[in-house]
Each structure stands twice: as structure tokens, then as C-alpha cells.
Amino acid sequence: MTQNIGLLGIGVFATYFVKGLRNGGSMDNIYLSPRGADSAERLSRLCDCTVLKSNQQVIDTADIIIVCVSPHHFDTLAQDICIPDTKIVISVMAGVTLSTLKSALNIQNNVYRTLPLSCAELGQGFVPIFPSDNPVVNTLLSPLGSVYKIDKESDFDAGTVASCLAGSFYFFYDTLIEWFVKQGYDADFAKVLVLDNIIGSANFAKMCSESPHTIGAKIAVDGTYTRAGLEQVIQSGGLDAWIHGLDILKHKLAQTG
């Protein structure tokens, strides 16, 4: 059955989201708000969407509303719109709790949270859903990656920290790639060297029954080049820096909700 889906706030994330739906075979009618006009027009051409005149017109036209604005813009948006209880609302705003959503939008039913990654465009990555009691929502989001049905908001918050951290990975990848480029290697070759090794090791760690630490300890034994490089990373605080990043993310998200 063809559904009417409306997106409020058309930025980078909305682009990943819509492309993921279309790449996954969705034939639903997709309506875009005029917020982010250039992005909305471009996305409408690429993914056969319709740009409407206002946020409220998107709400009135769609059956499922995807709230894609930045969390700090949500209060302003909520004051300017009216969503009937008959609509399904899915928020992709990090840190905005279910109770905050319901209170700000003045609705009590059919409100959900999700936070797919940028790789949702390719139908990959972690896709948390809370609450997970609506098969329509679960089916809609399934083309975006590996759907995880979450029953406690505290568990969803942990997934939010991981999802936000994933955006930092791109800078880590780029740092490694640039090192190889500075050694004189072609940029495309350097990209393959770094990312294929990361993808391969991540897939192996995911499928292996052993912990990542156990796998690594078998490889980075004393006297190996791997051990020498790892010790320098540890001594420089490289691993601890990621933990500090997670702590800061958790703290900031707790302040948002």
C-alpha cells in the first residue's frame, strides 16, 4: 500500500533518509517542507518528491511525519504547527525524549524515535526504533539498515550516543587517508587501503564470537609492527580520547532532552 510521508526540515540527514527509502524500493509519496529550499528542490528532483508550501501543508497531506530539524530548532517548529493525533510522528532528533516530543507537539499517541546513520542511504548501519510496537513504522524504516526494536528509552539513548559518534569516524578515516597521501600514495589508493581494512576488520569483529580485544591481542603480540604502532596510540591517549568523546556526547544529550 502506498503511503504519504512528509519530512519537516530538509538538510543533510533528510537527504540520507529519503535516498535510503528510494534505494530500498519505496514507492511511497514523499512530501518535503520548504525549509532548506535549495536542498528540498534538489532532493525532489533526485528522488521524485514533492515540495509543499509550508510545514503545515506537509502535515496535512502526509500520514507519516518525519521530524528532521535540528534539536535546537524544534521548539520554534512545534509552536508553528498542529499535528492531529491520527498522524504517525517519527523524530530523528538526537536527544529529544519521547515525553518532550509529546508535550511540545501536544499529542499523546503514535510518536516514535529513530536515528539512522548517514549510511542509511545505502541501506546499512544501525537503525534504532523506540517504541517498537508499530509494524507500520518498523516496515517503513527497514530499508534504511539493520532495524533494532528498542523497548526502553535508556537503551535508545545509548544507541543515540553510538550514532552521534559515528559521524566522528569520518574524520578519523580522513586522518589516516591523509597520512598515506603525504607519503606519496595516490588519494584513491589511500582511500581503498584505509577503508577496506576498516570494513573488513569491522565485519570480522561483528561476526566473530571472540571480543574485539581478544582478536586484537592475538595479532598485536610483542615484537610485531602492529604492537609497536598500538603502543604509541595508547601512550598518546588515542584510545582514551574516544572514551572522553563518548562521555561528552552522553552529557550533552542528557541536557537536550
C-alpha positions in Angstrom: 0.0 0.0 0.0 1.3 3.4 -1.0 1.8 5.8 2.0 2.1 9.5 2.2 5.3 10.5 4.0 6.1 14.1 5.0 9.5 15.4 6.1 9.9 18.6 8.2 13.4 20.1 7.8 15.3 19.3 4.6 19.0 19.1 5.3 21.8 16.5 5.0 20.0 13.9 7.2 16.7 14.2 5.3 18.7 13.5 2.1 20.2 10.3 3.5 16.8 9.3 4.8 14.9 9.8 1.5 17.6 8.3 -0.7 17.7 5.3 1.6 13.9 4.8 1.2 14.1 5.2 -2.6 17.2 3.0 -2.9 15.4 0.4 -0.9 12.5 0.3 -3.4 10.0 2.6 -1.6 7.3 3.9 -4.0 5.6 6.0 -1.3 4.6 9.6 -1.9 7.2 11.8 -0.2 6.4 15.4 0.6 9.1 17.9 1.6 8.8 21.1 3.6 10.2 24.2 2.1 12.7 24.6 5.0 16.1 24.3 3.3 14.7 25.3 -0.1 17.8 24.5 -2.2 18.1 21.1 -0.6 14.4 20.4 -0.9 14.4 21.3 -4.6 17.4 19.2 -5.3 16.1 16.2 -3.4 12.7 16.5 -5.1 14.4 16.1 -8.5 16.7 13.3 -7.4 14.1 11.2 -5.6 10.8 12.0 -7.1 9.4 14.0 -4.1 7.0 17.0 -3.9 8.0 20.2 -2.2 5.0 21.8 -0.5 4.5 25.5 0.5 4.7 25.1 4.3 5.4 22.7 7.2 1.6 22.6 8.0 0.8 21.7 4.4 3.2 18.8 4.7 1.5 17.7 7.9 -2.0 18.0 6.4 -1.0 16.0 3.3 1.0 13.2 4.9 0.0 10.2 7.0 3.5 9.8 8.5 5.5 12.9 9.6 9.3 12.7 9.9 10.7 15.5 12.0 14.2 16.1 10.7 15.0 19.6 12.1 18.0 20.2 14.4 17.1 19.8 18.1 17.7 23.5 18.8 15.1 24.4 16.2 12.4 22.0 17.5 10.7 24.4 19.9 10.2 27.0 17.2 8.9 24.4 14.8 6.5 23.0 17.4 5.0 26.4 18.1 4.2 26.9 14.4 2.5 23.5 13.6 -0.5 21.5 14.6 -0.4 17.7 14.2 -3.6 15.7 14.7 -3.5 12.5 16.9 -4.4 10.5 13.8 -0.9 11.0 12.3 2.2 9.0 12.9 5.2 11.1 14.0 8.8 9.9 13.8 11.5 12.0 15.3 15.1 11.8 14.1 16.3 14.5 16.5 19.1 13.3 18.8 18.4 13.8 22.5 14.8 14.9 22.3 12.9 12.5 24.5 9.5 10.9 23.8 7.9 12.9 26.7 9.3 16.2 25.3 8.0 15.4 21.8 4.5 14.6 23.1 4.4 17.7 25.3 5.7 20.1 22.7 3.5 18.7 19.9 0.5 18.3 22.1 -0.1 14.7 21.0 -0.1 11.5 23.1 -0.2 8.7 20.6 1.8 7.4 17.6 5.1 9.2 18.4 8.3 7.4 17.8 12.1 8.0 17.8 14.7 6.7 15.4 18.3 7.8 14.4 19.7 6.0 11.3 23.2 6.8 10.2 24.4 8.5 7.0 24.9 5.1 5.5 21.1 4.6 5.7 21.4 6.0 2.1 22.9 2.6 1.2 20.6 0.6 3.5 23.3 -0.1 6.0 24.0 0.6 9.6 22.2 0.7 12.9 18.5 1.8 12.9 17.1 2.0 16.4 13.3 2.4 16.9 11.6 3.4 20.1 9.0 2.4 21.0 8.8 -0.6 18.6 5.1 -1.5 18.8 4.0 -0.2 15.4 4.6 -2.5 12.4 4.0 0.4 10.0 6.9 2.3 11.5 9.1 -0.8 11.6 8.4 -1.6 8.0 8.9 1.9 6.8 12.4 2.2 8.3 13.6 -1.3 7.4 15.2 -0.3 4.0 17.5 2.0 5.9 19.6 -0.6 7.6 19.6 -3.1 10.5 16.4 -2.3 12.5 16.7 -2.7 16.2 13.4 -2.7 18.1 14.1 -1.0 21.5 11.7 -1.1 24.4 13.4 1.2 26.9 14.3 4.8 26.2 17.6 4.5 28.1 18.7 1.8 25.6 17.7 4.2 22.8 19.9 6.9 24.4 22.9 4.5 24.3 22.1 4.0 20.6 22.0 7.7 20.1 25.5 8.1 21.6 26.8 5.5 19.2 25.0 7.1 16.2 26.4 10.5 17.0 29.9 9.1 17.5 29.7 7.5 14.1 29.8 11.0 12.5 33.2 11.4 14.1 34.5 8.3 12.3 34.7 10.1 9.0 37.4 12.5 10.4 39.3 9.5 11.8 39.2 7.9 8.3 40.3 11.1 6.7 43.3 11.5 9.1 44.5 8.0 8.2 44.0 8.5 4.4 45.8 11.9 4.5 48.8 10.2 6.2 49.2 7.8 3.2 48.7 10.7 0.8 51.5 12.6 2.5 53.7 9.5 2.0 53.2 10.0 -1.7 50.4 7.5 -2.4 47.6 8.2 -4.8 44.5 9.5 -2.9 42.1 6.9 -4.4 44.6 4.1 -3.5 45.0 5.5 0.1 41.2 5.6 0.5 41.0 1.9 -0.5 43.9 1.0 1.8 42.3 2.5 4.8 38.6 1.9 4.3 38.8 -1.7 3.0 40.9 -2.6 6.1 38.4 -0.9 8.4 35.4 -2.5 6.7 37.0 -5.9 6.7 38.1 -5.9 10.3 34.8 -4.4 11.5 32.8 -7.2 9.7 35.1 -9.8 11.1 34.8 -8.4 14.7 31.0 -8.3 14.3 30.7 -11.9 13.1 33.4 -13.4 15.4 32.4 -15.0 18.8 35.6 -13.5 20.4 35.7 -10.0 21.6 37.5 -7.3 19.5 40.1 -7.1 22.3 40.8 -10.8 22.1 41.2 -10.7 18.4 43.5 -7.7 18.5 45.6 -9.2 21.3 46.3 -12.3 19.1 47.6 -10.0 16.4 49.4 -7.3 18.3 51.8 -9.6 20.2 55.2 -8.4 21.5 57.7 -7.8 18.8 55.2 -7.1 15.9 54.9 -3.9 14.0 51.2 -3.9 15.0 52.2 -3.8 18.6 54.7 -1.0 18.2 52.1 1.2 16.5 49.4 0.3 19.0 51.6 1.2 22.0 52.2 4.6 20.5 48.5 5.2 20.1 47.8 4.1 23.7 50.7 6.2 25.1 49.4 9.3 23.2 46.0 8.9 24.7 44.4 7.9 21.3 42.1 5.3 22.7 41.2 7.2 25.8 40.2 10.2 23.6 37.3 8.2 22.2 36.1 7.4 25.7 36.2 11.1 26.6 34.3 11.9 23.4 31.6 9.4 24.4 31.4 10.9 27.9 30.8 14.4 26.4 28.2 13.1 24.0 26.3 11.4 26.7 26.4 14.6 28.9 25.2 16.9 26.1 22.4 14.5 25.0 21.2 14.4 28.6 21.0 18.2 28.6 19.0 18.3 25.3 16.0 16.0 26.3 
